[in-house]
């Protein structure tokens, strides 16, 4: 990339008027190369959040109405929800990119546009891949619409040749392989039933504290086995038989307690021919319909239908066909085990089928969301969060856990068949361990008695993020972080801890390159979050589950975002000269007020006895919630005949 950026600088007929870095990673590299560039802040102002969100939401809702496929087992919602979920990553990015390009061109009237034109980006994946570039294609079409001159820079880029993509063979196994698969399935089913019995509780994920949920439930239902849904990759017929005969059955290692077994979904496939033609016909029909809806698929007069149709045909369709194998395997799994409950932290991919087919069997399903959901305070937030919370809070599972009062506010205006149950925080919200946090604080800052520590714990949204427009873009995250660092510099005896998750899209090295030099901040990229949270006197974030984590641990929160109008939790506006008593949540809306707001919040909490009552609105009282054991007992009892005899215990 460094060579490409240097070549861009040398390619034009003189000095560039404007070089736009579309990602923080590119911005960091241009800075290291000494190239003057601008990020996207100026070209995606606050009002553009709602504009891009409306575009993405309109596509999403159109698919809701237009999708009409149903397979031989009755699956329909599972395909539609998978299509919508994957496509929304893509439409979010395209809408944002089109607006940024158009605003940059409007800011430089008459300027020529230079970009690399990739006529055939690699669409062969349901997600948005790092190597997918649509900048040149969109810029070229915008130039044609706006009467600008476009220069193709693709000849400067050293791109490896594309490997040809071969269509998968979905015609089903030959007879002898199908017989092997059926034998493997019968052997595996018999051995699995002898281990865990019919009516186990099927957990979709081992993380997000699901093990703690299972442990607590087992105290009330010690005879009920918990099994993990695992290993969804396809197996050949011979691999299936070997796995069925392996110890433990399924060829998967024994999970850690309290889980009794891992259920190998791939072993329930019998090799039948998939309905690839039916799915393909539906997807192609949708693409033809979308092609007619040019205005629906347009942003500022630029139709994004060609890119959307290509992604759906070449990337999402093969993924749907692949998932059909798992969906049909789920039918056999559910008929064999008859789970008494399906529980997970989200509904995605195979979980859709488990929930949809289980509904017909009378198997209840429970989602314990791993995210924070709060009240939708305006139309833009409703458009963003209704779509995002689908599969996490509504419209798929029979039941959903309301882990805090804020979650209950979120579902007030939802129309859904999902029923809600008040619980304590189950997927997050673990109490901090003060001793470990105090040791970490001494390690970082020594024993300064008057030191005040602010923790920034936001979640950066990259270009493939699921819902960036109701939240903040990656550049807004960086800009907000700069504001916090500058504010800390103005506050005596204050230090900043930046909680950051490094990724290929933005490394810690790149982040440091984009931040001002200061000895007043520390980047924490490793270790447990709760251990670091316990170091803080105040948490700053724009939109993150970390805000609710802090409130559950009696740590006040200050909400600050650079430009987006969204506010995750309503807070008391600072600075406020009339405020003399502490609050649990504060907010600052302008960067010029941030230092004063931070200092006021710290002075209201540090060294003072803060009453528990200020945090009470964000927590359920014990008498308001249903204990986990009672909840799981009630839901499994509702499964009726789905629950059979308990198994003999974990495989040994």
Phi, psi and omega per residue, in radians:
X1 nan -0.606 3.117
X2 -1.046 -0.732 3.121
X3 -1.120 -0.708 3.136
X4 -1.075 -0.754 -3.117
X5 -1.164 -0.670 3.079
X6 -1.117 -0.718 3.119
X7 -1.123 -0.667 3.104
X8 -1.031 -0.719 -3.106
X9 -1.142 -0.586 -3.078
X10 -1.537 -0.155 -2.984
X11 -1.422 -0.551 -2.994
X12 -1.316 2.930 3.130
X13 -1.434 0.925 -3.058
X14 2.193 -2.803 -3.122
X15 -1.250 2.485 3.069
X16 -1.262 2.406 3.046
X17 -1.302 -0.591 -3.062
X18 -2.731 2.224 2.980
X19 -2.034 2.065 -3.085
X20 -1.806 2.131 3.047
X21 -1.565 2.004 -3.052
X22 -1.470 -0.166 3.071
X23 -2.375 2.672 3.065
X24 -1.038 -0.566 3.123
X25 -1.071 -0.790 3.104
X26 -1.152 -0.684 3.118
X27 -1.054 -0.719 3.122
X28 -1.134 -0.706 -3.117
X29 -1.241 -0.636 3.073
X30 -1.140 -0.623 3.110
X31 -1.151 -0.717 3.123
X32 -1.154 -0.528 3.121
X33 -1.463 -0.120 -3.116
X34 1.349 0.375 3.141
X35 -1.585 2.242 3.067
X36 -1.267 2.228 3.135
X37 -2.603 2.909 3.084
X38 -2.141 2.603 3.051
X39 -1.499 -2.932 -3.020
X40 -1.621 0.042 -3.072
X41 -0.967 -0.802 -3.079
X42 -1.231 -0.355 -3.037
X43 -1.840 0.041 3.042
X44 -2.428 1.216 -3.103
X45 -1.246 3.037 -3.023
X46 -0.938 -0.692 -3.099
X47 -1.163 -0.321 -3.137
X48 -1.324 -0.339 3.089
X49 -1.011 -0.871 -3.118
X50 -1.157 -0.643 3.140
X51 -1.101 -0.833 3.138
X52 -1.188 -0.650 3.125
X53 -1.110 -0.718 3.132
X54 -1.096 -0.729 3.110
X55 -1.029 -0.882 -3.118
X56 -1.103 -0.741 -3.117
X57 -1.145 -0.669 3.130
X58 -1.098 -0.721 3.089
X59 -1.104 -0.769 -3.119
X60 -1.052 -0.811 -3.100
X61 -1.268 -0.543 3.052
X62 -1.090 -0.763 3.104
X63 -1.087 -0.630 3.113
X64 -0.988 -0.727 -3.114
X65 -1.418 -0.614 -2.946
X66 -1.508 -0.467 -3.041
X67 -1.188 2.310 -3.025
X68 -2.399 0.193 -3.075
X69 -1.397 2.479 3.017
X70 -2.505 2.282 -3.082
X71 -1.603 -3.054 -3.019
X72 -1.200 -0.323 3.108
X73 -1.684 0.037 3.120
X74 1.591 0.063 3.111
X75 -1.227 2.260 3.042
X76 -2.464 -0.934 -3.121
X77 -1.023 -0.613 -3.086
X78 -1.106 -0.707 3.110
X79 -1.225 -0.799 -3.105
X80 -1.085 -0.781 -3.107
X81 -1.167 -0.636 3.086
X82 -1.141 -0.743 3.108
X83 -1.079 -0.823 -3.132
X84 -1.107 -0.773 -3.078
X85 -1.077 -0.821 -3.123
X86 -1.235 -0.671 -3.096
X87 -1.204 -0.482 -3.094
X88 -1.189 -0.571 3.006
X89 -0.938 -0.814 -3.010
X90 -1.253 -0.819 -3.120
X91 -1.176 -0.567 3.043
X92 -1.003 -0.831 -3.106
X93 -1.156 -0.799 -3.096
X94 -1.100 -0.755 3.133
X95 -1.084 -0.787 3.101
X96 -1.060 -0.797 -3.095
X97 -1.117 -0.756 -3.131
X98 -1.071 -0.718 -3.134
X99 -1.191 -0.740 3.123
X100 -1.073 -0.806 -3.140
X101 -1.091 -0.785 -3.106
X102 -1.140 -0.732 3.126
X103 -1.181 -0.642 3.101
X104 -1.128 -0.712 3.102
X105 -1.157 -0.700 3.128
X106 -1.149 -0.524 -3.141
X107 -1.288 -0.321 -3.139
X108 -2.259 1.289 -3.085
X109 -1.064 2.347 3.109
X110 1.455 -0.166 -3.098
X111 -1.251 2.546 3.033
X112 -1.372 2.682 -3.081
X113 -1.991 2.258 3.117
X114 -2.026 2.206 3.101
X115 -2.802 2.771 3.118
X116 -1.459 2.159 -3.132
X117 -1.650 2.019 3.092
X118 -1.875 1.778 -3.049
X119 -1.226 -0.303 -3.098
X120 -2.458 1.248 3.112
X121 -1.085 2.619 -3.080
X122 -1.265 1.758 -3.101
X123 -1.582 0.005 -2.938
X124 -1.355 0.860 3.038
X125 -2.729 2.501 -3.113
X126 -1.183 -0.482 -3.134
X127 -1.645 2.989 3.095
X128 -1.499 1.954 -3.056
X129 -1.485 2.692 3.120
X130 -1.029 -0.576 -3.097
X131 -1.446 -0.037 3.111
X132 -1.398 2.143 3.140
X133 -2.211 2.154 3.119
X134 -2.050 0.148 -3.067
X135 -1.080 -0.884 -3.085
X136 -1.104 -0.765 -3.103
X137 -1.084 -0.788 -3.138
X138 -1.223 -0.690 3.136
X139 -1.125 -0.706 -3.138
X140 -1.106 -0.748 -3.133
X141 -1.233 -0.634 3.070
X142 -1.116 -0.670 3.099
X143 -1.095 -0.700 3.112
X144 -1.120 -0.672 3.133
X145 -1.241 -0.701 -3.060
X146 -1.580 -0.033 -3.141
X147 1.265 0.626 3.125
X148 -1.830 2.813 3.077
X149 -1.608 2.323 -3.110
X150 -2.002 2.371 3.100
X151 -2.042 2.207 -3.127
X152 -1.515 2.135 3.141
X153 -1.816 0.238 -3.070
X154 -1.118 -0.425 -3.134
X155 -1.198 -0.265 3.122
X156 -1.461 -0.322 -3.029
X157 -1.610 2.351 3.119
X158 -1.622 1.494 -3.103
X159 -1.697 2.350 3.100
X160 -1.141 2.610 3.122
X161 -1.096 2.519 -3.133
X162 -1.313 2.357 3.034
X163 -1.353 2.389 3.133
X164 -1.109 2.464 3.130
X165 -1.672 2.167 -3.132
X166 -1.797 2.330 3.112
X167 -1.163 2.391 3.122
X168 -1.243 2.646 3.105
X169 -1.549 1.879 -3.126
X170 -1.853 0.402 -3.055
X171 -1.408 -0.024 -3.124
X172 1.581 2.844 -3.126
X173 -1.379 2.727 2.984
X174 -1.217 2.940 -2.968
X175 -0.983 -0.811 -3.052
X176 -1.180 -0.565 3.110
X177 -1.269 -0.640 3.096
X178 -1.119 -0.665 3.100
X179 -1.116 -0.696 3.087
X180 -1.101 -0.749 3.135
X181 -1.097 -0.758 -3.127
X182 -1.146 -0.653 3.070
X183 -1.120 -0.787 3.127
X184 -1.067 -0.722 -3.129
X185 -1.138 -0.726 -3.131
X186 -1.137 -0.759 3.137
X187 -1.120 -0.807 -3.100
X188 -1.130 -0.748 -3.129
X189 -1.074 -0.748 -3.129
X190 -1.115 -0.777 -3.108
X191 -1.223 -0.651 3.135
X192 -1.168 -0.726 3.132
X193 -1.145 -0.613 3.110
X194 -1.200 -0.372 -3.118
X195 -1.548 -0.861 -3.031
X196 -2.029 -0.159 3.100
X197 1.261 3.041 3.040
X198 -1.398 2.663 3.110
X199 1.419 0.482 3.083
X200 -1.254 2.927 2.976
X201 -1.596 2.138 -3.047
X202 -1.744 2.009 -3.139
X203 -1.716 2.315 -3.083
X204 -1.444 -0.271 -3.117
X205 -2.665 2.517 -3.132
X206 -1.536 -0.237 -3.072
X207 -1.656 -2.787 -3.119
X208 0.939 0.620 3.076
X209 1.112 0.399 3.121
X210 -1.123 -0.526 3.112
X211 -1.127 -0.619 3.115
X212 -1.216 -0.633 3.069
X213 -1.088 -0.789 -3.128
X214 -1.113 -0.728 -3.141
X215 -1.067 -0.764 -3.132
X216 -1.179 -0.675 -3.140
X217 -1.178 -0.609 -3.115
X218 -1.155 -0.380 3.080
X219 -1.159 -0.559 3.121
X220 -1.585 -0.513 -3.109
X221 -2.258 1.206 -3.063
X222 -1.130 -0.372 -3.104
X223 -1.470 -0.197 -3.063
X224 -1.553 2.193 -3.134
X225 -1.512 2.508 3.054
X226 -1.854 2.272 3.138
X227 -2.178 2.563 3.138
X228 -1.756 2.304 3.011
X229 -1.358 2.167 -2.987
X230 -2.574 2.915 2.964
X231 0.915 1.263 -3.099
X232 -1.517 -0.014 -3.073
X233 -1.227 2.596 -3.136
X234 -1.144 2.546 3.072
X235 -2.108 2.529 3.024
X236 -1.234 2.952 -3.117
X237 -1.079 -0.772 -3.133
X238 -1.192 -0.663 3.074
X239 -1.093 -0.657 3.140
X240 -1.079 -0.770 -3.117
X241 -1.174 -0.723 3.114
X242 -1.097 -0.717 3.138
X243 -1.158 -0.660 -3.139
X244 -1.142 -0.552 -3.108
X245 -1.575 -0.128 -3.067
X246 -1.250 2.883 3.021
X247 -2.036 2.122 -0.092
X248 -1.150 2.859 -3.129
X249 -1.094 2.384 -3.105
X250 1.781 -0.206 3.116
X251 1.283 0.246 3.137
X252 -1.917 2.533 3.136
X253 -1.152 2.702 3.064
X254 -1.086 2.323 3.095
X255 -1.294 2.862 3.071
X256 -1.213 2.545 3.064
X257 -0.988 2.589 0.271
X258 -1.610 0.123 -3.119
X259 -1.352 2.382 -3.057
X260 -1.576 -0.457 -3.083
X261 -2.836 2.772 2.933
X262 -1.809 2.282 -3.119
X263 -1.686 2.045 -3.107
X264 -1.465 1.746 -3.088
X265 -1.063 -0.606 -3.100
X266 -1.066 -0.435 -3.115
X267 -1.366 -0.101 3.117
X268 -1.656 0.040 3.095
X269 -1.508 2.347 -3.057
X270 -1.831 0.178 3.052
X271 1.469 0.166 -3.122
X272 -1.196 2.719 3.122
X273 -1.183 2.340 -3.140
X274 -1.456 2.849 3.138
X275 -1.605 1.004 -3.131
X276 -1.113 -0.672 -3.121
X277 -1.138 -0.692 3.124
X278 -1.131 -0.774 3.107
X279 -1.126 -0.749 3.133
X280 -1.069 -0.743 3.134
X281 -1.068 -0.705 3.139
X282 -1.180 -0.752 -3.134
X283 -1.147 -0.723 3.124
X284 -1.153 -0.627 3.085
X285 -1.124 -0.758 3.105
X286 -1.067 -0.692 3.134
X287 -1.132 -0.693 3.100
X288 -1.129 -0.710 3.119
X289 -1.145 -0.712 3.129
X290 -1.149 -0.612 3.120
X291 -1.082 -0.502 3.104
X292 -1.383 -0.373 -3.096
X293 -1.694 0.998 -3.055
X294 -1.062 -0.650 -3.134
X295 -1.180 -0.676 3.096
X296 -1.049 -0.696 -3.055
X297 -1.677 0.451 -3.080
X298 -2.061 2.572 3.016
X299 -2.203 2.029 3.117
X300 0.973 0.741 3.101
X301 1.437 -0.078 3.128
X302 -1.713 2.030 3.117
X303 -1.345 2.224 3.082
X304 -1.786 0.170 -3.124
X305 -1.035 -0.708 3.140
X306 -1.017 -0.763 -3.135
X307 -1.211 -0.713 -3.133
X308 -1.125 -0.785 -3.131
X309 -1.118 -0.690 3.134
X310 -1.132 -0.714 3.133
X311 -1.151 -0.726 -3.138
X312 -1.131 -0.788 -3.102
X313 -1.222 -0.823 -2.956
X314 -1.627 -0.371 -3.085
X315 -1.976 -0.898 -3.035
X316 -1.397 -0.644 3.136
X317 -1.023 -0.878 3.090
X318 -1.017 -0.587 3.121
X319 -1.193 -0.678 3.100
X320 -1.113 -0.704 3.126
X321 -1.144 -0.718 3.082
X322 -1.056 -0.762 -3.130
X323 -1.194 -0.458 3.120
X324 -1.034 -0.618 3.083
X325 -1.059 -0.752 3.120
X326 -1.241 -0.655 3.102
X327 -1.042 -0.803 -3.122
X328 -1.222 -0.552 3.030
X329 -1.128 -0.615 3.137
X330 -1.109 -0.531 3.098
X331 -1.063 -0.863 -3.134
X332 -1.138 -0.690 3.123
X333 -1.066 -0.836 -3.089
X334 -1.165 -0.681 3.111
X335 -1.163 -0.591 -3.102
X336 -1.331 -0.839 -3.030
X337 -1.568 -0.446 -3.046
X338 0.763 1.115 -3.101
X339 -1.001 2.543 3.095
X340 -1.447 -0.262 3.118
X341 -2.889 2.436 2.983
X342 -1.975 2.193 -3.062
X343 -2.351 2.420 3.121
X344 -2.733 2.985 3.126
X345 -1.598 -0.066 3.141
X346 -2.919 2.883 3.038
X347 -2.070 1.866 3.119
X348 -2.559 2.683 3.013
X349 0.893 -2.066 -3.062
X350 -1.138 -0.454 -3.132
X351 -1.072 -0.559 3.094
X352 -0.964 -0.825 -3.062
X353 -1.207 -0.705 3.119
X354 -1.003 -0.786 -3.100
X355 -1.251 -0.780 -3.067
X356 -1.170 -0.780 3.139
X357 -1.274 -0.622 3.128
X358 -1.084 -0.511 3.125
X359 -1.068 -0.671 3.116
X360 -1.262 -0.450 3.128
X361 -1.477 -0.195 -3.043
X362 1.497 0.294 3.083
X363 -1.532 1.959 3.137
X364 -1.218 2.738 3.132
X365 -2.297 2.519 -3.096
X366 -2.296 2.264 3.022
X367 -1.915 2.300 3.075
X368 -2.019 1.620 -2.949
X369 -1.071 2.440 3.103
X370 -1.518 0.006 -3.093
X371 -1.992 3.003 3.116
X372 -1.733 2.251 3.120
X373 -2.197 2.291 -3.056
X374 -2.256 3.122 -3.072
X375 -1.062 2.433 3.045
X376 -1.568 1.891 -2.906
X377 -1.642 -0.145 3.113
X378 -2.744 3.118 -3.046
X379 -1.146 -0.705 3.140
X380 -1.088 -0.727 3.115
X381 -1.175 -0.635 3.106
X382 -1.097 -0.764 -3.140
X383 -1.086 -0.700 -3.116
X384 -1.284 -0.868 -2.983
X385 -1.402 -0.468 3.068
X386 -1.069 -0.769 3.136
X387 -1.235 -0.733 -3.074
X388 -1.196 -0.636 -3.088
X389 -1.422 -0.084 3.067
X390 -1.168 2.203 -3.060
X391 1.575 -0.238 3.093
X392 -1.972 -0.523 -3.129
X393 -2.345 -0.268 -3.058
X394 -2.809 2.859 2.913
X395 1.343 -0.026 3.059
X396 -2.233 -1.068 -3.127
X397 -1.280 2.698 3.063
X398 -1.238 -0.626 -3.090
X399 -2.295 2.629 3.060
X400 -2.410 2.473 -3.139
X401 -1.453 2.248 2.982
X402 -1.692 1.721 -2.962
X403 -1.450 -0.264 3.073
X404 -2.576 2.866 3.043
X405 -1.040 -0.502 3.107
X406 -1.100 -0.647 3.100
X407 -1.140 -0.632 3.105
X408 -1.149 -0.640 3.060
X409 -1.105 -0.597 -3.131
X410 -1.113 -0.692 -3.020
X411 -1.550 0.000 -3.058
X412 -1.022 -0.661 -3.049
X413 -1.819 0.305 3.113
X414 -1.593 2.428 3.004
X415 -1.829 1.908 -3.019
X416 -2.767 2.757 3.067
X417 -1.480 -0.170 3.118
X418 -1.084 2.348 3.084
X419 -1.800 2.533 -2.961
X420 -1.960 2.515 -3.075
X421 -2.298 2.213 3.091
X422 -1.308 2.221 3.080
X423 -2.386 2.952 2.931
X424 -1.279 2.930 3.040
X425 -1.039 2.139 -3.077
X426 -1.924 -0.599 -3.094
X427 -1.666 -0.128 3.128
X428 -2.851 -3.063 3.092
X429 1.502 0.366 3.098
X430 -1.147 2.413 3.118
X431 -1.080 2.492 3.089
X432 -1.259 2.816 3.071
X433 -1.879 1.749 -2.991
X434 -0.980 -0.641 -3.089
X435 -1.100 -0.782 -3.135
X436 -1.161 -0.667 -3.141
X437 -1.190 -0.688 3.111
X438 -1.118 -0.659 3.108
X439 -1.141 -0.695 3.121
X440 -1.170 -0.676 3.124
X441 -1.099 -0.735 3.102
X442 -1.140 -0.656 3.128
X443 -1.088 -0.696 -3.105
X444 -1.427 -0.746 -2.927
X445 -2.138 -0.001 -3.109
X446 1.314 -2.666 -3.068
X447 -1.972 0.682 3.108
X448 -1.132 2.048 -3.011
X449 -1.218 -0.520 -3.064
X450 -1.786 0.192 -3.097
X451 -1.195 2.416 3.085
X452 -2.098 2.233 -3.018
X453 -1.973 2.195 3.047
X454 -1.884 2.359 3.116
X455 -1.981 2.223 3.021
X456 -1.762 2.129 -3.073
X457 -2.409 1.143 3.078
X458 -1.601 2.988 3.108
X459 -2.022 1.921 -3.128
X460 -1.250 2.349 3.137
X461 -1.818 2.014 3.122
X462 -1.531 -3.076 -2.983
X463 -1.149 -0.398 3.104
X464 -1.706 0.305 3.130
X465 -1.139 2.686 -3.005
X466 -1.348 -0.576 -3.066
X467 -2.623 1.198 -3.074
X468 -1.374 -0.266 -2.915
X469 -1.495 -0.413 2.996
X470 -1.507 -0.166 -3.120
X471 -1.925 -2.355 3.140
X472 -2.191 2.556 3.079
X473 -1.292 2.967 3.133
X474 -1.070 -0.694 3.135
X475 -1.201 -0.597 3.072
X476 -1.168 -0.645 3.073
X477 -1.057 -0.825 -3.136
X478 -1.105 -0.774 -3.127
X479 -1.109 -0.724 3.099
X480 -1.097 -0.664 3.120
X481 -1.148 -0.675 3.059
X482 -1.053 -0.750 3.136
X483 -1.055 -0.723 -3.125
X484 -1.147 -0.728 3.127
X485 -1.078 -0.794 3.131
X486 -1.114 -0.633 3.108
X487 -1.166 -0.708 3.126
X488 -1.089 -0.620 3.112
X489 -1.040 -0.492 -3.089
X490 -1.575 -0.032 -3.078
X491 -1.901 2.083 3.141
X492 -1.087 2.506 3.041
X493 0.956 0.647 3.093
X494 -2.065 2.498 3.076
X495 -2.290 2.681 -3.110
X496 -2.062 2.300 2.990
X497 -1.938 2.118 3.136
X498 -1.750 1.973 3.076
X499 -1.486 2.080 -2.977
X500 -2.421 2.367 3.067
X501 -1.839 1.873 -3.127
X502 -1.190 2.542 3.134
X503 -2.628 2.900 3.076
X504 -1.012 -0.490 -3.134
X505 -1.284 -0.469 3.090
X506 -2.754 1.912 3.134
X507 -1.529 2.918 3.089
X508 -1.088 -0.617 3.091
X509 -1.067 -0.780 3.121
X510 -1.123 -0.730 -3.132
X511 -1.061 -0.803 -3.141
X512 -1.064 -0.606 -3.138
X513 -1.131 -0.511 -3.068
X514 -1.613 -0.126 -3.099
X515 -1.773 2.662 3.088
X516 -1.178 2.617 3.102
X517 -1.213 2.322 -3.138
X518 -2.858 2.521 3.055
X519 -1.647 0.121 -3.042
X520 -1.720 0.039 3.110
X521 -2.254 2.670 3.093
X522 -2.217 2.375 3.071
X523 -1.707 2.160 3.107
X524 -1.880 1.851 -3.099
X525 -1.974 -0.038 -3.101
X526 -2.325 2.948 3.122
X527 1.442 3.045 -3.087
X528 -1.313 2.487 -3.119
X529 -1.124 -0.776 -3.062
X530 -1.099 -0.606 3.103
X531 -1.091 -0.704 3.122
X532 -1.292 -0.679 3.132
X533 -1.003 -0.655 -3.120
X534 -1.155 -0.251 3.102
X535 -1.322 -0.446 -2.919
X536 -1.463 2.546 2.945
X537 -1.622 -0.366 -3.106
X538 -2.684 2.401 3.092
X539 -1.880 2.342 3.074
X540 -2.005 2.246 3.084
X541 -2.784 2.804 3.123
X542 -1.677 -0.907 3.093
X543 -2.710 1.920 -3.069
X544 -2.907 2.642 3.018
X545 -1.083 -0.382 3.125
X546 -1.023 -0.484 3.125
X547 -1.125 -0.769 3.112
X548 -1.262 -0.572 3.048
X549 -1.008 -0.756 -3.135
X550 -1.147 -0.782 -3.110
X551 -1.105 -0.630 3.101
X552 -1.146 -0.414 -3.126
X553 -1.839 0.348 3.055
X554 1.074 0.579 3.051
X555 -1.885 2.144 -3.095
X556 -1.164 2.753 -3.059
X557 -2.180 2.380 2.990
X558 -2.052 2.175 -3.087
X559 -1.704 2.183 3.106
X560 -2.533 2.261 3.052
X561 -2.328 2.562 -2.974
X562 -1.176 -0.907 -3.045
X563 -2.355 -0.444 -3.049
X564 -1.199 2.463 -3.140
X565 -1.350 -0.066 -3.066
X566 -1.254 2.495 3.014
X567 -2.294 2.071 -3.043
X568 -1.168 -0.736 3.120
X569 -2.324 2.351 3.102
X570 -1.180 2.285 -3.114
X571 -2.327 2.985 3.108
X572 -1.360 2.222 -3.062
X573 -1.279 2.296 3.103
X574 -2.108 2.693 -0.016
X575 -1.351 2.622 -3.136
X576 -2.408 1.817 -3.087
X577 -1.122 -0.323 -3.122
X578 -1.561 -0.116 -3.100
X579 -1.453 2.135 -3.138
X580 -2.125 -0.207 -3.141
X581 -2.012 2.603 -3.054
X582 -1.238 2.700 3.024
X583 -2.160 2.850 3.110
X584 -1.433 -0.612 -3.073
X585 -2.268 2.317 3.072
X586 -2.152 2.883 2.999
X587 -2.530 2.562 3.037
X588 -2.190 2.274 -3.037
X589 -1.804 -0.299 -3.113
X590 -2.159 2.408 3.136
X591 -1.053 -0.580 -3.126
X592 -1.166 -0.334 3.136
X593 -1.703 0.011 -2.966
X594 -1.188 -0.777 -3.130
X595 -1.067 -0.797 3.130
X596 -1.138 -0.689 3.128
X597 -1.144 -0.752 3.112
X598 -1.100 -0.804 -3.106
X599 -1.119 -0.676 3.127
X600 -1.157 -0.747 3.127
X601 -1.092 -0.749 3.128
X602 -1.124 -0.709 -3.119
X603 -1.182 -0.457 3.129
X604 -1.372 -0.242 -3.051
X605 -2.097 -0.734 -3.020
X606 -1.204 2.263 3.113
X607 1.271 0.241 -3.131
X608 -2.175 2.682 3.062
X609 -1.448 1.920 -3.073
X610 -1.660 2.204 -3.106
X611 -1.204 2.525 3.114
X612 -1.112 -0.421 -3.034
X613 -1.059 -0.488 -3.091
X614 -1.225 -0.384 3.119
X615 -1.656 -0.134 -3.067
X616 -1.032 -0.646 -3.124
X617 -1.133 -0.205 -3.076
X618 -1.854 0.088 -3.141
X619 -2.315 2.554 2.990
X620 -1.369 2.517 2.961
X621 -1.335 2.663 -3.086
X622 -0.933 -0.650 -3.113
X623 -1.308 -0.159 -3.120
X624 -1.585 -0.228 -3.013
X625 -1.942 2.840 3.053
X626 -1.784 2.125 3.130
X627 -1.026 2.657 -3.061
X628 -1.034 -0.788 -3.119
X629 -1.037 -0.800 3.125
X630 -1.148 -0.667 3.141
X631 -1.109 -0.881 -3.117
X632 -1.130 -0.655 3.098
X633 -1.073 -0.765 -3.117
X634 -1.161 -0.748 -3.095
X635 -1.226 -0.691 3.121
X636 -1.194 -0.591 3.091
X637 -1.126 -0.550 -3.133
X638 -1.259 -0.224 3.126
X639 -1.248 -0.289 3.072
X640 1.110 -2.187 -3.052
X641 -1.275 -0.111 3.093
X642 -1.088 -0.504 -3.125
X643 -1.505 2.197 3.122
X644 -1.904 -2.704 -3.141
X645 -1.225 2.500 3.087
X646 -1.172 2.673 3.135
X647 -1.403 -3.095 -3.077
X648 -1.516 -0.104 3.128
X649 2.071 -3.105 -3.133
X650 -0.995 2.602 3.134
X651 -1.124 2.346 3.091
X652 -2.241 nan nan
